[in-house]
Amino acid sequence: MAARRRQSHDERTRAKIQTSQLINRLECYAFGVPAPAAAALSDDAPPVVLDAGQLRAIEILLRKALPDLAAITISGDEQNPLHVTHSPAEKLVALLDAKASDANGS
């Protein structure tokens, strides 16, 4: 294997790693499972427990690190209309929803 050019991570990479660690911890709490490191050490590791202060701190840090997509508005105008393309999975869900509503309506 070739040697790495940089021996340490830059600030941006460190921030991404820290954000992913926060998300992983929050997911373990939400699903009631032990942290992966604790689960590797013991089969009967307790699930992740977070108090209100820890949850609030994670929320604050994630708001700083991740964009708030609720504040974004996408629009078009008459000369430049907005064209939306869906992924195949979204088209399949829309098709199944339409068929389900047709079956319920008939």
C-alpha positions as CSV (number, residue, x, y, z in Angstrom):
1,M,0.0,0.0,0.0
2,A,1.3,3.5,-0.8
3,A,2.2,5.8,2.0
4,R,-0.2,8.6,2.8
5,R,0.8,12.1,1.7
6,R,-0.5,13.7,4.8
7,Q,0.2,12.1,8.2
8,S,-2.7,14.0,9.9
9,H,-6.2,15.1,9.0
10,D,-6.9,18.7,8.1
11,E,-9.5,20.7,10.1
12,R,-12.3,20.0,7.7
13,T,-11.8,16.3,7.8
14,R,-11.6,16.4,11.6
15,A,-14.9,18.3,11.7
16,K,-16.6,15.7,9.5
17,I,-15.4,12.8,11.7
18,Q,-16.6,14.6,14.8
19,T,-20.0,15.2,13.2
20,S,-20.3,11.6,12.2
21,Q,-19.4,10.5,15.7
22,L,-22.2,12.7,17.1
23,I,-24.7,11.3,14.6
24,N,-23.7,7.7,15.4
25,R,-24.1,8.3,19.1
26,L,-27.5,9.9,18.6
27,E,-28.6,7.0,16.4
28,C,-27.5,4.4,19.0
29,Y,-29.5,6.4,21.6
30,A,-32.6,6.6,19.4
31,F,-32.5,2.9,18.5
32,G,-31.7,1.7,22.0
33,V,-28.5,-0.1,21.1
34,P,-25.1,-0.1,22.7
35,A,-22.3,2.0,21.2
36,P,-20.2,-0.1,18.7
37,A,-17.1,0.1,20.8
38,A,-18.9,-1.1,23.9
39,A,-20.7,-3.9,21.9
40,A,-17.3,-5.1,20.6
41,L,-16.0,-5.5,24.2
42,S,-19.1,-7.2,25.7
43,D,-22.1,-9.1,24.4
44,D,-24.3,-7.6,27.2
45,A,-23.3,-4.0,26.8
46,P,-26.0,-1.5,27.9
47,P,-27.6,0.8,25.4
48,V,-26.5,4.3,25.0
49,V,-28.0,6.7,27.6
50,L,-28.0,10.4,27.1
51,D,-29.3,13.0,29.5
52,A,-31.1,16.2,28.5
53,G,-28.0,18.3,28.6
54,Q,-26.1,15.9,26.3
55,L,-29.0,15.8,23.8
56,R,-29.1,19.6,23.8
57,A,-25.3,19.8,23.3
58,I,-25.5,17.3,20.4
59,E,-28.4,19.3,18.8
60,I,-26.4,22.6,19.1
61,L,-23.2,21.0,17.6
62,L,-25.1,19.4,14.7
63,R,-26.9,22.7,13.9
64,K,-23.4,24.3,13.6
65,A,-22.0,21.4,11.4
66,L,-25.0,20.5,9.2
67,P,-27.0,22.8,7.0
68,D,-30.6,23.5,8.0
69,L,-32.5,22.5,4.9
70,A,-35.8,23.8,6.1
71,A,-34.6,27.3,5.5
72,I,-33.9,26.8,1.8
73,T,-36.4,27.9,-0.8
74,I,-36.1,26.7,-4.4
75,S,-38.2,28.5,-7.0
76,G,-38.3,29.4,-10.7
77,D,-39.9,32.1,-12.7
78,E,-41.8,32.3,-16.1
79,Q,-38.7,32.6,-18.2
80,N,-36.7,30.0,-16.2
81,P,-39.1,27.4,-14.9
82,L,-38.0,24.9,-12.4
83,H,-37.6,21.4,-13.7
84,V,-37.7,18.6,-11.1
85,T,-36.4,15.2,-11.9
86,H,-37.0,12.3,-9.5
87,S,-34.9,9.3,-8.8
88,P,-36.3,6.0,-9.9
89,A,-37.1,5.1,-6.3
90,E,-39.2,8.2,-5.9
91,K,-41.0,7.5,-9.1
92,L,-41.8,3.9,-7.9
93,V,-43.1,5.2,-4.6
94,A,-45.3,7.8,-6.4
95,L,-46.6,5.0,-8.8
96,L,-47.4,2.7,-5.9
97,D,-49.1,5.5,-4.0
98,A,-51.2,6.3,-7.1
99,K,-52.2,2.7,-7.5
100,A,-53.1,2.4,-3.9
101,S,-55.3,5.4,-4.0
102,D,-57.0,4.1,-7.2
103,A,-57.6,0.8,-5.5
104,N,-59.1,2.5,-2.5
105,G,-61.2,4.9,-4.5
106,S,-62.7,2.3,-6.8
